């Protein structure tokens, strides 16, 4: 059999990518700014696109309140996978009930697009606060914020759910409240006994493979690992590099950060460098002990 010309495969992939781009462009036409969906949801702006869908800020004409419309549109996978992703997220949101989690409003199909609306969570995400508004968090403030986030995590773990996508963009701060959004990767573990390293097809996309495995495990430890990285980002917001230190480039976070020894141990456990935590409540109690030590030392 004659071998394919070397240009054939790249050219085919190029055409396929153009077709996919065209389909995505056509989809956006039906969800552009100013569109009224179902005679109820008035699209104000696009909030962002992820691997599994597009989110829009809307105004609910029935209530006058803002809400979020999400259209499931995975970058990879078939229509059956789109349906599976859609069912996972809507079923998940439909059974969770917590002030720190958006409430599912209405699942529907619009012009053959699997969509749903949910509560808009007021506040700003940590990525915006840290990198655009240059907010800083002391060790005390960082631990307090993480403790509030763990209250949300403790709730979802108690009902058999793992989030698997805790990140700076998905944690919202609104005054004294901490909220968690984007439940596309969350999974219901009730009645399931997966190997903690099991991953779903197409789950790992980009990034370092070993770290993605730790973040995406079908096990609550994946949420604790992600929280460890989140805490590091917060602690580094007040870090000032010592330009005179000749060994600074070779130092790790445990040497660079001037934090309480118990906070360092907390981080090592979260990042699984030492015996990891088993329950969110155990981490909350440890943080409370550290906060008491920090307060007593002032």
C-alpha positions as CSV (number, residue, x, y, z in Angstrom):
1,X,0.0,0.0,0.0
2,X,1.3,3.4,-0.9
3,X,2.3,5.5,2.1
4,X,0.4,8.7,2.6
5,X,2.2,11.9,1.6
6,X,3.8,13.5,4.7
7,X,1.6,16.6,4.3
8,X,-1.7,14.7,4.3
9,X,-2.1,14.3,8.1
10,X,-1.2,17.8,9.1
11,X,-3.4,19.2,6.3
12,X,-6.4,17.0,7.5
13,X,-5.9,18.2,11.0
14,X,-5.7,21.8,9.8
15,X,-9.1,21.4,8.0
16,X,-10.7,19.7,11.0
17,X,-9.5,22.5,13.3
18,X,-11.0,25.1,10.8
19,X,-14.3,23.2,10.8
20,X,-14.4,23.1,14.6
21,X,-13.5,26.9,14.8
22,X,-16.3,27.6,12.3
23,X,-18.8,25.5,14.3
24,X,-17.8,27.4,17.5
25,X,-18.2,30.7,15.7
26,X,-21.7,29.7,14.6
27,X,-22.6,28.7,18.1
28,X,-21.5,32.1,19.4
29,X,-24.0,33.8,17.1
30,X,-26.9,32.3,19.0
31,X,-25.4,33.4,22.4
32,X,-24.0,36.8,21.5
33,X,-24.4,39.9,23.7
34,X,-28.0,41.2,23.8
35,X,-29.6,37.9,22.9
36,X,-32.7,36.9,24.9
37,X,-32.6,33.2,25.6
38,X,-36.0,31.4,26.2
39,X,-37.6,34.8,26.6
40,X,-35.9,35.1,30.0
41,X,-32.1,35.2,30.1
42,X,-30.7,38.4,28.6
43,X,-27.0,37.9,27.8
44,X,-24.8,40.7,29.0
45,X,-21.3,39.4,28.3
46,X,-19.2,36.3,27.9
47,X,-17.4,35.4,31.1
48,X,-15.0,32.9,29.8
49,X,-14.4,29.6,28.0
50,X,-13.0,26.4,29.5
51,X,-12.3,22.9,28.2
52,X,-15.9,21.9,28.6
53,X,-18.1,25.0,27.9
54,X,-18.7,28.7,27.7
55,X,-20.2,30.8,30.5
56,X,-22.2,34.0,30.0
57,X,-23.3,36.7,32.5
58,X,-27.1,37.2,32.1
59,X,-29.9,39.1,33.6
60,X,-32.9,37.0,34.5
61,X,-35.9,39.0,33.2
62,X,-38.3,37.1,35.6
63,X,-36.4,38.1,38.8
64,X,-34.3,41.1,37.7
65,X,-31.3,39.3,39.2
66,X,-28.0,38.4,37.5
67,X,-27.3,34.8,36.7
68,X,-24.8,32.7,34.8
69,X,-25.7,30.7,31.6
70,X,-23.4,27.9,30.8
71,X,-23.4,26.2,27.4
72,X,-21.7,22.8,27.3
73,X,-19.2,22.8,24.4
74,X,-16.2,20.6,25.1
75,X,-13.1,21.2,22.9
76,X,-12.7,17.4,22.6
77,X,-15.1,14.5,22.6
78,X,-18.3,13.4,20.9
79,X,-22.0,14.5,21.4
80,X,-22.4,11.6,23.9
81,X,-19.5,13.0,26.0
82,X,-21.2,16.4,25.9
83,X,-24.4,14.9,27.2
84,X,-22.4,13.0,29.9
85,X,-20.6,16.2,31.0
86,X,-23.9,18.1,31.0
87,X,-25.7,15.5,33.1
88,X,-22.8,15.3,35.6
89,X,-22.7,19.0,36.3
90,X,-26.4,19.7,36.4
91,X,-27.1,16.7,38.6
92,X,-24.3,17.8,40.9
93,X,-25.5,21.3,41.2
94,X,-29.0,20.2,41.6
95,X,-28.3,18.2,44.8
96,X,-25.8,20.6,46.5
97,X,-27.2,23.1,48.9
98,X,-24.7,25.6,50.4
99,X,-24.3,29.4,50.5
100,X,-20.8,29.0,49.0
101,X,-22.0,27.0,46.0
102,X,-24.1,28.4,43.1
103,X,-27.7,27.1,42.9
104,X,-28.9,25.5,39.7
105,X,-31.7,27.5,38.2
106,X,-32.8,25.8,35.0
107,X,-31.4,23.1,32.7
108,X,-32.5,23.3,29.0
109,X,-31.5,22.8,25.4
110,X,-31.4,25.9,23.2
111,X,-31.0,25.5,19.4
112,X,-29.5,22.0,20.1
113,X,-27.0,23.4,22.6
114,X,-27.1,21.8,26.0
115,X,-27.3,24.7,28.5
116,X,-28.2,25.6,32.0
117,X,-28.5,28.6,34.2
118,X,-27.2,29.0,37.8
119,X,-26.9,31.6,40.5
120,X,-24.3,34.3,39.9
121,X,-21.9,34.4,42.8
122,X,-21.0,38.0,43.8
123,X,-17.4,38.8,44.5
124,X,-14.0,38.5,42.8
125,X,-11.9,35.5,42.2
126,X,-8.5,35.2,43.7
127,X,-6.7,35.4,40.4
128,X,-8.1,38.9,39.9
129,X,-7.4,39.9,43.5
130,X,-3.8,38.7,43.4
131,X,-2.6,39.5,39.9
132,X,-4.8,42.5,38.8
133,X,-5.5,44.3,42.1
134,X,-2.2,43.3,43.7
135,X,-3.9,42.3,46.9
136,X,-1.7,40.7,49.6
137,X,-2.5,38.2,52.3
138,X,-0.6,37.8,55.5
139,X,-0.1,34.4,57.0
140,X,-3.0,35.0,59.3
141,X,-5.3,36.2,56.5
142,X,-4.2,33.3,54.2
143,X,-5.0,30.7,56.8
144,X,-8.4,32.3,57.7
145,X,-9.4,32.3,54.0
146,X,-8.3,28.7,53.5
147,X,-10.3,27.7,56.6
148,X,-13.5,29.3,55.1
149,X,-12.9,27.5,51.8
150,X,-12.5,24.2,53.7
151,X,-15.9,24.6,55.2
152,X,-17.3,24.4,51.7
153,X,-15.0,21.5,50.9
154,X,-16.0,19.7,54.1
155,X,-19.7,20.0,53.1
156,X,-19.3,18.5,49.6
157,X,-17.1,15.7,50.9
158,X,-19.7,14.9,53.5
159,X,-22.2,14.3,50.7
160,X,-19.8,12.3,48.6
161,X,-18.7,14.9,46.1
162,X,-15.1,15.9,45.1
163,X,-14.5,19.2,43.2
164,X,-11.2,18.4,41.5
165,X,-10.7,21.9,40.1
166,X,-9.9,24.2,43.0
167,X,-7.9,27.1,41.6
168,X,-7.4,30.8,41.9
169,X,-10.0,31.5,39.2
170,X,-12.6,29.2,40.8
171,X,-12.4,30.6,44.4
172,X,-14.6,33.7,44.9
173,X,-14.1,36.2,47.8
174,X,-17.1,38.4,48.7
175,X,-16.5,40.2,52.0
176,X,-16.1,37.6,54.7
177,X,-17.5,34.8,52.4
178,X,-15.5,32.4,50.3
179,X,-17.3,30.6,47.5
180,X,-16.4,27.9,45.0
181,X,-17.5,27.8,41.4
182,X,-17.0,25.8,38.2
183,X,-18.3,22.3,38.9
184,X,-17.6,20.8,35.5
185,X,-14.9,18.4,36.9
186,X,-16.7,17.6,40.2
187,X,-17.7,14.0,40.6
188,X,-20.2,12.1,42.8
189,X,-18.4,9.3,44.5
190,X,-21.4,7.7,46.2
191,X,-21.4,4.0,45.6
192,X,-18.1,4.2,43.7
193,X,-14.9,2.7,44.9
194,X,-12.3,3.9,42.3
195,X,-8.6,3.6,42.6
196,X,-7.6,7.1,43.9
197,X,-5.4,7.5,40.8
198,X,-8.2,6.7,38.3
199,X,-8.9,9.3,35.7
200,X,-11.6,9.7,33.1
201,X,-10.9,9.8,29.4
202,X,-9.7,13.2,28.1
203,X,-9.3,14.4,31.7
204,X,-5.7,15.4,31.7
205,X,-5.1,18.1,29.1
206,X,-1.9,20.2,29.3
207,X,0.2,20.9,32.4
208,X,2.6,18.5,34.1
209,X,1.2,15.0,34.0
210,X,2.1,13.9,37.5
211,X,0.6,17.1,39.1
212,X,-2.6,16.7,37.0
213,X,-2.9,13.2,38.4
214,X,-2.8,14.5,41.9
215,X,-5.3,17.3,41.1
216,X,-7.8,15.1,39.2
217,X,-7.9,11.9,41.3
218,X,-11.4,10.6,42.0
219,X,-10.6,11.1,45.7
220,X,-11.0,13.9,48.2
221,X,-7.2,14.1,48.6
222,X,-7.2,15.8,45.2
223,X,-9.0,18.8,46.7
224,X,-6.6,19.0,49.6
225,X,-3.6,18.9,47.3
226,X,-5.1,21.8,45.3
227,X,-5.7,23.8,48.5
228,X,-2.1,23.4,49.4
229,X,-1.1,25.1,46.1
230,X,-3.7,27.8,46.7
231,X,-2.3,28.5,50.2
232,X,1.2,28.9,48.7
233,X,-0.1,31.5,46.2
234,X,-1.6,33.5,49.1
235,X,1.5,33.3,51.2
236,X,3.7,34.4,48.3
237,X,1.6,37.5,47.9
238,X,3.7,39.1,50.7
239,X,7.0,37.6,49.8
240,X,9.9,39.8,48.9
241,X,12.9,38.2,47.3
242,X,16.2,38.8,48.9
243,X,18.3,39.9,45.9
244,X,21.5,39.7,48.0
245,X,21.1,36.0,48.8
246,X,23.4,34.1,46.5
247,X,21.5,30.8,47.0
248,X,18.0,32.3,46.6
249,X,17.5,30.7,43.2
250,X,18.0,27.3,44.7
251,X,15.7,27.8,47.7
252,X,12.3,26.1,47.9
253,X,9.1,27.6,49.4
254,X,9.9,26.1,52.9
255,X,13.1,28.1,53.0
256,X,11.9,31.3,51.2
257,X,8.7,31.8,53.2
258,X,9.0,33.3,56.7
259,X,6.0,31.4,58.2
260,X,5.2,29.5,61.4
261,X,6.8,26.0,61.5
262,X,3.3,24.5,61.9
263,X,2.2,26.3,58.8
264,X,5.1,24.7,56.9
265,X,4.1,21.3,58.2
266,X,0.5,22.0,57.2
267,X,1.6,22.7,53.7
268,X,3.8,19.6,53.5
269,X,0.8,17.5,54.5
270,X,-1.5,19.2,52.0
271,X,1.1,18.7,49.3
272,X,1.6,15.1,50.3
273,X,5.2,15.6,51.2
274,X,4.2,14.2,54.7
275,X,1.3,12.1,55.8
276,X,-1.7,13.7,54.1
277,X,-4.9,14.7,55.9
278,X,-8.0,12.4,55.7
279,X,-10.8,14.9,56.4
280,X,-11.4,18.6,55.9
281,X,-12.3,19.0,59.5
282,X,-8.9,17.8,60.5
283,X,-7.3,20.5,58.4
284,X,-9.7,23.1,59.9
285,X,-8.7,22.1,63.4
286,X,-5.0,22.3,62.6
287,X,-5.5,25.8,61.1
288,X,-7.3,26.9,64.2
289,X,-4.4,25.7,66.4
290,X,-1.9,27.6,64.1
291,X,-4.1,30.8,64.2
292,X,-4.1,30.6,68.0
293,X,-0.3,30.3,68.0
294,X,0.0,33.3,65.7
295,X,-2.3,35.4,67.8
296,X,-0.6,34.5,71.1
297,X,2.8,35.4,69.6
298,X,1.6,39.0,68.7
